[in-house]
Amino acid sequence: MKTNLVLLSSLLCSIGFLACSEGPDSSVEQLGVNVEDGELGKSLFEPAREADEAKEDSLNGKEGLPSSVDSSSTAVWEVKNQWSDRDTVEAKLAGMAWDEDSGLSWDEKYSQWVDQMERREAESYGETFTFTTPFGKTLPAPSLECAEVALFLRATFASWYGLPFFIEARDSQGQRLYLGHFGFRTAQGKYANSPNFRTSYKDFSDQLDWVDLNGWPRDDRLRKRKLGGSQDDEQPAIGEGAHAGTYFDEIFLNKRAGYFMIYLLSYYGSVNLADPSNTFNITPESITPGDVLLQRWQRRGIGHTLVVKEVSRPEEGFFEVEMVSGSMPRRQPKWENAASSKHSLTASKSGGTELNNDDVPYAKLGGGIKRWRTPVLQSDRWTNIVPVEYQRNYVRSNDYARIGARVQSFDDLLVELPPERKREAILERVQSARMHLSMYPASCAARIRREEAFQDLYELERSEFYNDEADVDATYRRLEDYVLSALVYEESKTCCWNSTTNEMYQVIMDYAHKELESMGDACVAPTVFKATNGGYDLWRDFAIETGREGQWVAWSEDELCEQRATENDIIDITKNGTELCDLDPSANLFSAEGAE
């Protein structure tokens, strides 16, 4: 998909510090957002506070907007319940995943809801979950980026049950921002040209009799809305031509919440989830469904987010965790098994003690396992706090020793799998990356994920099965691993290109097979798909030659790309395996089933 007007306008806003607007029918009204590193073309707001601003990371948070904003024209939904409620009339009612008189707080009910949504096959590959609503409707999970999944689940639940919700940030001028049940606001009033949700859009939540008589209300304008970012937000699981707005129209009787969600997911990302204003660090043993794992390898820009889906305790003192995560470009949240989830929880970028490429400990970058703060009124002002019942599990954001130690704690506490199951889990990660590459062959992130999995496979095979790297590669490598070798992200313009397609993947691999067929008895490694002399003429010309010119998409800057002028991408020799021609000639590289 080519860069669209939303992305272009977003980039202009980011570069020029402008307050832009596309008009009333735009997919996302531009708000003058500025950020140093866009997340896949998005203009994201800065965090309100850094992880090491300890004075701001208190249990009681920092006071925000007054309660009077709840009745303003910007309000999205009415607050009727508090997250800590257990014994109110509404808290005692049965719900989606809890019985009548359950005694659970709404925080615990949120965890139950996330836990009990059932597994199902995803539209593209792997497994995802069935999304359940309080209205008796079930849908396949939506296609979202990774941080969007966490934001979507929490805000959606809050809107359905009239719970307070807001997330903080700062704009390019350092102004403190609040986006939540009261709309998009600053201390002075409505933020920029954001909507008056309450007066602009309809809410059918209190008209259930009308809904029963007339059917689910439809907002055709909302159904056309798209999320910001560099790639589309198509929702093929619910119908051809459906976008995020279509999905939101199907799950919200309060249409204001659907429009609100466009803003929340378009302008906030993992850097805001890492902000101690919005989430707090927890101890490993307290992990529960609905918690969020953040992987951060830099202070700004892109990261990875996973949502804890299930926690089980198969034996005393140990437990298993399964998580789900979206991706970029957007996909349905992929359900990760216990072994893959353990890998994520014990990775250095999940807040470990090791140093990143800038010699900064990962523990200082805001990563690791976290839980949502909950808004309460303090001195008649909305404040995101650490709930009393979770304070014993709280880890201060500048307690780097405890934060870093959590990675080892997860390694100790999570069930140890037998070597054969570890191998299966690693190969599943390899295959997941390959599947992503078959849809988006330029994805450098997927190439790197595949090679990180192979590094783990090398170590496992060496320590448990006494096989060296060449043995592993001869057994498990496939031709596409060499054609789509890992590149140095910061020095390769291919890494900014998110709009490649499955049709392009077929062209690339067909060309590789043609190369192999023409080499005879000699061994010549296939050409790596990357920018050469500033372009991709080799594959474009082959597409034309084979009658597929219309399937080849030209390179576009689909995310902020400082390396856009690169003439020749750089292969990352530290992240790729044995040279193809150094492998045993019997290696099964050319079979589509070679790594199964």
C-alpha positions as CSV (number, residue, x, y, z in Angstrom):
1,M,0.0,0.0,0.0
2,K,1.3,3.4,-0.9
3,T,1.7,6.3,1.5
4,N,-1.6,8.0,1.8
5,L,-2.7,11.5,2.5
6,V,-3.2,10.7,6.2
7,L,0.4,9.7,6.5
8,L,1.7,12.6,4.4
9,S,-0.3,15.1,6.5
10,S,0.9,13.4,9.7
11,L,4.5,13.7,8.6
12,L,4.1,17.3,7.7
13,C,2.7,17.9,11.1
14,S,5.6,16.2,12.8
15,I,8.2,18.0,10.8
16,G,6.6,21.5,10.8
17,F,5.0,21.5,14.3
18,L,1.7,22.4,12.5
19,A,-1.8,22.0,13.8
20,C,-3.2,20.2,10.7
21,S,-6.7,19.1,9.8
22,E,-8.1,17.3,6.9
23,G,-11.6,18.4,7.4
24,P,-14.7,16.8,8.9
25,D,-14.6,13.7,6.7
26,S,-11.0,12.8,7.3
27,S,-9.9,9.4,8.7
28,V,-8.0,11.1,11.5
29,E,-8.1,14.8,12.2
30,Q,-4.5,15.9,12.6
31,L,-3.6,17.5,15.9
32,G,-0.1,18.9,15.5
33,V,1.6,15.9,17.1
34,N,5.4,15.8,17.3
35,V,7.7,12.9,18.1
36,E,11.3,12.2,17.3
37,D,10.7,8.7,16.0
38,G,7.4,7.9,14.5
39,E,6.0,4.4,15.0
40,L,5.4,3.1,11.5
41,G,4.5,6.6,10.1
42,K,2.3,7.5,13.1
43,S,2.8,10.8,14.8
44,L,2.9,9.8,18.4
45,F,2.7,12.0,21.5
46,E,5.6,12.2,23.9
47,P,5.3,10.4,27.2
48,A,4.2,12.6,30.1
49,R,7.1,11.4,32.2
50,E,10.1,9.2,31.7
51,A,10.6,5.9,33.6
52,D,13.4,7.4,35.6
53,E,11.4,10.4,36.9
54,A,10.9,8.7,40.2
55,K,9.3,11.7,41.9
56,E,6.4,11.4,39.5
57,D,6.1,7.6,39.9
58,S,4.2,7.6,43.2
59,L,1.5,5.2,44.2
60,N,-1.0,8.0,44.2
61,G,0.0,9.5,40.9
62,K,-0.2,13.1,39.9
63,E,-3.5,15.0,40.0
64,G,-5.0,15.7,36.6
65,L,-8.3,17.3,35.3
66,P,-11.2,18.2,37.6
67,S,-14.3,16.1,37.7
68,S,-16.3,18.9,36.0
69,V,-14.8,17.8,32.6
70,D,-17.1,14.7,32.9
71,S,-20.2,16.8,32.0
72,S,-18.4,18.8,29.2
73,S,-19.2,18.7,25.5
74,T,-16.0,16.7,24.9
75,A,-17.2,13.8,27.2
76,V,-17.3,10.3,25.5
77,W,-19.0,8.2,28.2
78,E,-20.5,8.7,31.6
79,V,-18.7,7.3,34.6
80,K,-21.1,5.1,36.5
81,N,-18.7,2.7,38.3
82,Q,-15.3,2.7,39.9
83,W,-12.6,0.0,39.2
84,S,-12.5,-0.9,42.9
85,D,-16.3,-1.5,43.2
86,R,-17.3,-4.9,44.5
87,D,-20.6,-4.5,46.3
88,T,-22.6,-1.9,44.3
89,V,-25.8,-2.9,42.5
90,E,-24.1,-3.0,39.1
91,A,-20.9,-4.7,40.4
92,K,-23.1,-7.6,41.7
93,L,-24.6,-8.3,38.3
94,A,-23.4,-11.3,36.2
95,G,-21.3,-10.4,33.2
96,M,-19.4,-11.7,30.2
97,A,-16.9,-13.7,32.3
98,W,-18.2,-13.6,35.9
99,D,-21.2,-14.8,37.8
100,E,-23.7,-12.8,39.8
101,D,-22.4,-11.7,43.2
102,S,-18.9,-12.6,42.1
103,G,-17.3,-10.3,44.7
104,L,-14.8,-9.3,42.0
105,S,-13.6,-5.7,41.4
106,W,-13.9,-4.3,37.9
107,D,-10.1,-4.7,37.6
108,E,-10.5,-8.4,38.3
109,K,-13.4,-8.7,36.0
110,Y,-11.3,-7.1,33.2
111,S,-8.7,-9.8,33.8
112,Q,-11.4,-12.5,33.7
113,W,-12.8,-11.2,30.4
114,V,-9.3,-11.2,28.8
115,D,-8.7,-14.7,30.1
116,Q,-11.9,-16.3,29.0
117,M,-12.0,-15.1,25.4
118,E,-11.6,-18.3,23.4
119,R,-8.9,-19.4,21.0
120,R,-9.7,-19.5,17.2
121,E,-7.9,-19.7,13.9
122,A,-6.6,-16.3,12.6
123,E,-7.5,-15.1,9.2
124,S,-3.9,-15.1,8.0
125,Y,-1.9,-17.6,10.1
126,G,-1.6,-18.9,13.6
127,E,-4.3,-18.5,16.2
128,T,-6.0,-15.5,17.7
129,F,-9.1,-15.1,20.0
130,T,-12.8,-14.5,19.7
131,F,-13.7,-11.0,20.9
132,T,-16.8,-11.1,23.2
133,T,-19.1,-8.2,24.0
134,P,-21.7,-7.5,26.7
135,F,-24.4,-7.4,24.0
136,G,-24.3,-11.0,23.0
137,K,-22.1,-10.3,19.9
138,T,-18.9,-12.2,19.2
139,L,-16.4,-11.2,16.5
140,P,-13.0,-12.4,15.4
141,A,-10.3,-10.2,17.1
142,P,-9.5,-7.0,15.2
143,S,-6.3,-6.5,13.2
144,L,-4.2,-4.1,15.1
145,E,-0.6,-3.1,15.9
146,C,0.9,-4.4,19.1
147,A,0.4,-1.4,21.4
148,E,-3.1,-0.9,19.9
149,V,-4.2,-4.3,21.2
150,A,-3.5,-3.3,24.8
151,L,-5.1,0.2,24.4
152,F,-8.1,-1.2,22.6
153,L,-8.9,-3.9,25.2
154,R,-8.6,-1.6,28.2
155,A,-10.5,1.4,26.8
156,T,-13.2,-0.7,25.3
157,F,-14.0,-2.5,28.6
158,A,-14.0,0.8,30.4
159,S,-16.5,2.4,28.0
160,W,-18.9,-0.5,28.1
161,Y,-19.1,-0.5,31.9
162,G,-18.9,3.2,32.6
163,L,-15.5,3.1,34.2
164,P,-13.1,6.0,34.3
165,F,-10.2,5.8,31.8
166,F,-7.6,8.2,30.6
167,I,-4.0,8.1,29.3
168,E,-1.5,10.9,29.6
169,A,1.1,12.3,27.2
170,R,2.7,15.6,26.2
171,D,2.6,17.4,22.9
172,S,5.5,19.1,21.1
173,Q,5.2,22.2,23.2
174,G,5.5,20.2,26.5
175,Q,1.8,20.6,27.2
176,R,0.2,17.9,29.4
177,L,-2.5,16.0,27.5
178,Y,-5.3,13.8,28.7
179,L,-7.4,11.5,26.4
180,G,-10.1,9.6,28.2
181,H,-13.8,9.2,29.1
182,F,-13.9,13.0,29.2
183,G,-12.5,13.5,25.7
184,F,-9.2,15.0,24.5
185,R,-8.2,17.8,26.8
186,T,-5.6,19.9,28.4
187,A,-5.8,21.8,31.7
188,Q,-7.1,24.8,29.6
189,G,-9.9,23.0,27.7
190,K,-10.4,20.9,24.6
191,Y,-7.2,19.9,22.8
192,A,-6.5,21.5,19.4
193,N,-9.3,20.6,16.9
194,S,-10.4,17.3,18.6
195,P,-14.1,16.7,18.6
196,N,-16.8,17.5,21.0
197,F,-17.7,13.8,21.3
198,R,-20.8,14.3,23.4
199,T,-22.5,16.8,21.1
200,S,-21.2,15.5,17.8
201,Y,-21.9,11.7,18.0
202,K,-24.7,9.5,19.2
203,D,-25.0,7.1,22.2
204,F,-27.6,4.3,22.1
205,S,-26.4,2.7,25.4
206,D,-29.5,3.7,27.3
207,Q,-31.9,2.8,24.4
208,L,-31.8,-1.0,24.6
209,D,-35.5,-1.4,24.1
210,W,-35.2,0.6,20.8
211,V,-32.2,-1.5,19.8
212,D,-34.2,-4.7,20.5
213,L,-37.0,-3.4,18.3
214,N,-35.0,-1.8,15.5
215,G,-31.7,-3.8,15.5
216,W,-28.1,-2.7,16.0
217,P,-27.7,1.0,15.2
218,R,-25.4,1.8,12.4
219,D,-23.2,4.9,11.9
220,D,-22.1,5.0,8.3
221,R,-19.7,7.8,8.9
222,L,-17.9,5.9,11.7
223,R,-17.7,2.8,9.5
224,K,-15.6,4.7,7.0
225,R,-13.1,5.9,9.5
226,K,-9.5,4.5,9.4
227,L,-6.7,4.5,11.9
228,G,-3.6,6.6,11.3
229,G,-0.3,5.2,10.4
230,S,1.6,4.0,7.4
231,Q,-0.4,1.0,6.4
232,D,-4.1,0.3,6.1
233,D,-6.3,-0.9,8.9
234,E,-8.4,-3.4,6.9
235,Q,-10.5,-5.9,8.9
236,P,-10.9,-8.8,6.6
237,A,-12.2,-11.0,9.4
238,I,-15.5,-9.1,9.5
239,G,-15.9,-8.5,5.8
240,E,-14.4,-7.2,2.6
241,G,-13.7,-3.4,2.7
242,A,-14.1,-3.2,6.4
243,H,-11.8,-0.9,8.4
244,A,-11.3,-0.1,12.0
245,G,-14.3,2.2,12.1
246,T,-16.4,-0.6,10.8
247,Y,-15.3,-2.8,13.6
248,F,-15.9,-0.1,16.2
249,D,-19.4,0.5,14.8
250,E,-20.1,-3.2,15.4
251,I,-19.1,-3.3,19.1
252,F,-20.1,0.1,20.4
253,L,-23.7,1.2,21.1
254,N,-22.1,4.4,22.2
255,K,-20.8,5.6,18.8
256,R,-18.8,8.3,20.6
257,A,-16.5,5.5,21.9
258,G,-15.9,4.4,18.3
259,Y,-14.7,7.8,17.3
260,F,-12.7,8.1,20.5
261,M,-10.9,4.8,19.7
262,I,-9.7,6.3,16.3
263,Y,-7.9,9.0,18.3
264,L,-6.6,6.7,21.0
265,L,-5.1,4.1,18.7
266,S,-3.8,6.6,16.1
267,Y,-1.9,8.8,18.4
268,Y,-0.7,6.6,21.3
269,G,1.8,3.7,21.2
270,S,4.2,1.6,23.2
271,V,6.2,4.7,24.3
272,N,3.1,5.9,26.1
273,L,2.4,2.6,27.7
274,A,5.9,2.6,29.1
275,D,5.1,6.0,30.7
276,P,4.8,5.5,34.5
277,S,1.9,7.9,34.4
278,N,-0.2,5.3,32.7
279,T,1.1,1.9,33.8
280,F,3.2,0.6,36.7
281,N,5.7,-2.2,37.1
282,I,4.7,-5.3,38.9
283,T,6.4,-8.3,40.4
284,P,6.7,-11.5,38.2
285,E,4.7,-13.7,40.6
286,S,1.7,-11.3,40.5
287,I,1.2,-11.6,36.7
288,T,-2.4,-11.9,35.6
289,P,-4.4,-11.8,32.3
290,G,-4.8,-8.3,31.1
291,D,-1.3,-7.2,32.2
292,V,1.0,-5.8,29.5
293,L,4.6,-6.8,28.6
294,L,6.6,-4.0,27.0
295,Q,9.8,-4.7,25.1
296,R,11.9,-1.5,24.8
297,W,15.3,-1.3,23.2
298,Q,15.4,2.5,22.9
299,R,13.9,5.4,24.9
300,R,12.0,6.7,21.9
301,G,10.3,5.2,18.9
302,I,9.2,1.7,18.2
303,G,8.9,-1.1,20.7
304,H,6.8,-4.3,21.1
305,T,3.8,-4.9,23.3
306,L,2.2,-8.2,24.3
307,V,-0.9,-8.7,26.4
308,V,-1.1,-11.5,29.0
309,K,-3.9,-13.8,27.9
310,E,-3.8,-16.7,30.3
311,V,-1.9,-17.7,33.4
312,S,-1.9,-21.3,34.7
313,R,-0.2,-23.0,37.6
314,P,0.5,-26.6,36.6
315,E,2.6,-27.3,39.6
316,E,3.2,-25.7,43.0
317,G,5.5,-22.7,42.9
318,F,5.6,-22.5,39.1
319,F,3.3,-21.2,36.4
320,E,2.8,-20.9,32.6
321,V,1.9,-17.7,30.7
322,E,0.4,-17.3,27.3
323,M,0.3,-13.9,25.6
324,V,-1.2,-12.3,22.5
325,S,0.3,-9.6,20.3
326,G,-0.5,-7.5,17.2
327,S,2.1,-6.5,14.7
328,M,3.1,-4.0,12.1
329,P,1.6,-4.0,9.6
330,R,-1.6,-4.7,11.4
331,R,-2.8,-8.2,12.1
332,Q,-5.1,-10.1,14.4
333,P,-3.4,-10.6,17.8
334,K,-1.3,-13.8,17.5
335,W,-1.7,-16.2,20.4
336,E,1.7,-17.2,21.6
337,N,2.2,-20.5,23.4
338,A,3.8,-20.9,26.8
339,A,7.3,-21.4,25.4
340,S,7.2,-18.4,23.1
341,S,5.7,-16.3,25.9
342,K,8.5,-17.4,28.2
343,H,11.0,-16.3,25.6
344,S,9.4,-12.9,25.5
345,L,9.2,-12.5,29.3
346,T,12.9,-13.5,29.7
347,A,14.3,-11.4,26.8
348,S,16.8,-8.6,27.7
349,K,14.6,-6.0,26.0
350,S,11.8,-6.9,28.5
351,G,13.6,-4.8,31.1
352,G,16.7,-6.8,31.7
353,T,20.1,-5.8,33.1
354,E,22.1,-6.0,29.9
355,L,23.1,-3.0,27.9
356,N,21.4,-1.9,24.6
357,N,23.4,-0.5,21.6
358,D,23.7,2.8,23.3
359,D,25.2,1.2,26.5
360,V,22.0,1.9,28.5
361,P,20.6,-0.9,30.6
362,Y,17.3,-2.2,29.2
363,A,15.9,-1.8,32.7
364,K,16.0,2.0,32.3
365,L,14.0,2.1,29.0
366,G,10.6,1.4,30.5
367,G,10.2,-2.3,29.4
368,G,9.0,-5.3,31.4
369,I,5.7,-6.5,32.8
370,K,3.2,-3.8,33.8
371,R,-0.4,-3.2,34.9
372,W,-2.8,-0.4,34.2
373,R,-3.1,2.4,36.7
374,T,-6.8,3.2,37.5
375,P,-8.3,6.7,37.6
376,V,-9.8,7.9,40.9
377,L,-11.0,11.2,42.1
378,Q,-8.5,12.8,44.5
379,S,-9.4,16.3,45.8
380,D,-12.1,16.2,43.0
381,R,-9.4,15.7,40.3
382,W,-8.9,12.6,38.2
383,T,-5.7,10.9,39.0
384,N,-4.2,7.6,37.8
385,I,-3.1,5.6,40.8
386,V,-1.8,2.2,41.8
387,P,-4.8,0.5,43.3
388,V,-4.5,-0.4,47.0
389,E,-4.9,-4.1,46.4
390,Y,-1.9,-4.1,44.0
391,Q,0.5,-1.9,45.9
392,R,2.2,-5.0,47.4
393,N,3.1,-6.0,43.8
394,Y,4.3,-2.5,42.8
395,V,7.9,-1.9,41.6
396,R,9.1,1.7,41.4
397,S,10.1,2.8,37.9
398,N,13.6,3.8,39.0
399,D,14.3,0.7,41.0
400,Y,16.4,-0.7,38.2
401,A,17.8,-3.6,40.3
402,R,14.3,-5.0,40.9
403,I,13.2,-4.2,37.4
404,G,16.2,-6.0,35.9
405,A,15.9,-8.9,38.3
406,R,12.4,-9.7,37.0
407,V,13.8,-11.3,33.8
408,Q,15.7,-13.9,35.8
409,S,12.8,-14.4,38.1
410,F,10.6,-15.2,35.2
411,D,13.2,-17.7,34.0
412,D,13.1,-19.3,37.4
413,L,9.3,-19.3,37.9
414,L,8.0,-20.2,34.5
415,V,7.7,-24.0,33.9
416,E,10.8,-25.5,32.3
417,L,10.0,-27.3,29.1
418,P,11.7,-30.4,27.9
419,P,14.2,-29.8,25.1
420,E,11.9,-31.2,22.4
421,R,9.2,-28.8,23.3
422,K,11.6,-25.9,23.4
423,R,12.7,-26.8,19.9
424,E,9.1,-26.9,18.7
425,A,8.5,-23.5,20.3
426,I,11.6,-22.0,18.6
427,L,10.7,-23.4,15.2
428,E,7.2,-21.9,15.7
429,R,8.8,-18.5,16.1
430,V,10.8,-19.1,13.0
431,Q,7.8,-20.1,11.0
432,S,5.8,-17.2,12.4
433,A,8.4,-14.8,11.1
434,R,8.5,-16.5,7.7
435,M,4.7,-16.3,7.4
436,H,4.9,-12.6,8.1
437,L,7.7,-12.2,5.5
438,S,5.6,-14.1,2.9
439,M,3.0,-11.2,3.3
440,Y,5.5,-8.4,3.8
441,P,8.9,-9.4,2.3
442,A,10.6,-6.1,3.1
443,S,10.0,-6.4,6.9
444,C,13.3,-6.1,8.6
445,A,11.8,-6.6,12.0
446,A,10.5,-10.1,10.9
447,R,13.9,-10.9,9.4
448,I,15.5,-10.1,12.7
449,R,12.9,-12.0,14.7
450,R,13.6,-15.1,12.6
451,E,17.3,-14.8,13.2
452,E,16.9,-14.2,16.9
453,A,14.9,-17.5,17.0
454,F,17.7,-19.3,15.1
455,Q,20.3,-18.0,17.6
456,D,18.2,-19.6,20.3
457,L,17.9,-22.8,18.2
458,Y,21.7,-22.9,17.8
459,E,22.2,-22.7,21.6
460,L,19.5,-25.3,22.3
461,E,20.9,-27.8,19.7
462,R,24.4,-27.3,20.9
463,S,23.7,-27.8,24.6
464,E,20.9,-30.5,24.4
465,F,21.5,-32.3,21.1
466,Y,25.2,-31.7,20.4
467,N,24.6,-30.2,16.9
468,D,26.7,-27.3,15.6
469,E,25.4,-24.3,13.7
470,A,26.0,-25.9,10.3
471,D,24.0,-29.0,11.3
472,V,21.1,-26.9,12.4
473,D,21.1,-24.8,9.2
474,A,21.3,-27.9,7.0
475,T,18.3,-29.3,8.8
476,Y,16.1,-26.3,9.3
477,R,17.0,-23.5,6.9
478,R,14.9,-22.7,3.9
479,L,15.8,-20.8,0.7
480,E,13.7,-17.8,1.7
481,D,15.9,-17.3,4.8
482,Y,18.8,-16.5,2.5
483,V,16.8,-14.5,0.0
484,L,15.4,-12.4,2.9
485,S,18.5,-12.1,4.9
486,A,18.6,-9.8,7.9
487,L,19.7,-6.2,7.1
488,V,21.2,-3.5,9.3
489,Y,18.0,-1.6,10.1
490,E,19.5,1.9,10.4
491,E,21.5,1.6,7.2
492,S,18.9,-0.1,4.9
493,K,16.0,1.7,3.2
494,T,14.2,-1.5,2.7
495,C,13.4,-1.5,6.4
496,C,11.2,1.6,6.0
497,W,9.1,-0.1,3.3
498,N,6.0,-1.6,4.9
499,S,3.7,-1.8,1.8
500,T,5.2,-4.9,0.1
501,T,2.8,-7.7,-0.6
502,N,2.5,-11.5,-1.0
503,E,2.4,-11.1,-4.7
504,M,5.8,-9.4,-4.5
505,Y,7.1,-12.2,-2.3
506,Q,6.1,-14.7,-5.0
507,V,8.1,-12.6,-7.6
508,I,11.1,-12.5,-5.3
509,M,11.1,-16.2,-4.6
510,D,10.4,-17.2,-8.2
511,Y,13.5,-15.1,-9.2
512,A,15.6,-17.0,-6.6
513,H,14.5,-20.4,-7.9
514,K,15.3,-19.2,-11.4
515,E,18.8,-18.3,-10.2
516,L,19.3,-21.7,-8.6
517,E,18.1,-23.6,-11.6
518,S,20.6,-21.7,-13.9
519,M,23.7,-22.3,-11.7
520,G,24.0,-26.0,-12.7
521,D,26.5,-27.9,-10.5
522,A,28.1,-24.7,-9.2
523,C,26.9,-23.2,-5.9
524,V,26.1,-19.6,-6.0
525,A,24.1,-17.9,-3.2
526,P,20.8,-16.4,-4.4
527,T,20.6,-12.6,-4.6
528,V,19.4,-11.0,-1.3
529,F,16.3,-8.9,-1.6
530,K,17.5,-5.4,-0.7
531,A,18.1,-2.0,-2.2
532,T,20.9,-2.1,-4.8
533,N,22.1,1.1,-6.6
534,G,19.2,2.8,-4.9
535,G,16.4,0.5,-6.1
536,Y,15.0,-2.9,-6.8
537,D,15.2,-3.1,-10.6
538,L,16.2,-6.8,-10.6
539,W,12.9,-8.0,-9.3
540,R,10.8,-5.3,-10.9
541,D,12.2,-6.2,-14.3
542,F,11.5,-9.9,-13.6
543,A,7.9,-9.0,-12.6
544,I,7.5,-7.3,-16.0
545,E,9.2,-10.2,-17.8
546,T,6.7,-12.7,-16.2
547,G,3.6,-10.6,-16.8
548,R,3.3,-9.4,-13.3
549,E,4.2,-5.7,-13.6
550,G,0.9,-4.6,-12.0
551,Q,1.8,-6.6,-8.9
552,W,5.1,-4.8,-8.2
553,V,4.7,-1.9,-5.8
554,A,7.3,0.9,-5.9
555,W,9.3,1.7,-2.7
556,S,7.7,4.3,-0.4
557,E,8.8,5.8,2.9
558,D,6.1,4.1,5.0
559,E,7.7,5.1,8.3
560,L,10.1,7.9,9.2
561,C,13.3,6.9,7.4
562,E,16.6,8.7,8.0
563,Q,18.3,6.1,5.7
564,R,16.0,7.0,2.8
565,A,19.0,8.1,0.6
566,T,20.8,4.7,1.0
567,E,22.0,3.4,-2.3
568,N,23.0,-0.1,-1.1
569,D,21.4,-1.8,1.9
570,I,23.8,-3.5,4.3
571,I,23.4,-7.2,5.1
572,D,23.8,-7.9,8.9
573,I,26.4,-10.6,8.9
574,T,26.1,-10.9,12.7
575,K,22.5,-12.0,12.5
576,N,22.5,-14.5,9.6
577,G,23.4,-18.2,9.6
578,T,25.9,-20.4,7.8
579,E,26.6,-19.4,4.2
580,L,24.4,-21.3,1.8
581,C,27.3,-22.7,-0.2
582,D,29.1,-23.9,3.0
583,L,26.2,-26.2,3.9
584,D,26.1,-30.0,3.2
585,P,24.9,-30.4,-0.4
586,S,22.1,-32.7,1.0
587,A,20.5,-29.8,2.9
588,N,16.8,-29.6,2.1
589,L,16.8,-25.9,1.3
590,F,14.6,-26.0,-1.8
591,S,11.6,-27.8,-0.3
592,A,8.6,-25.7,0.9
593,E,8.4,-28.2,3.7
594,G,12.1,-28.1,4.5
595,A,11.7,-26.6,8.0
596,E,8.5,-28.3,9.0
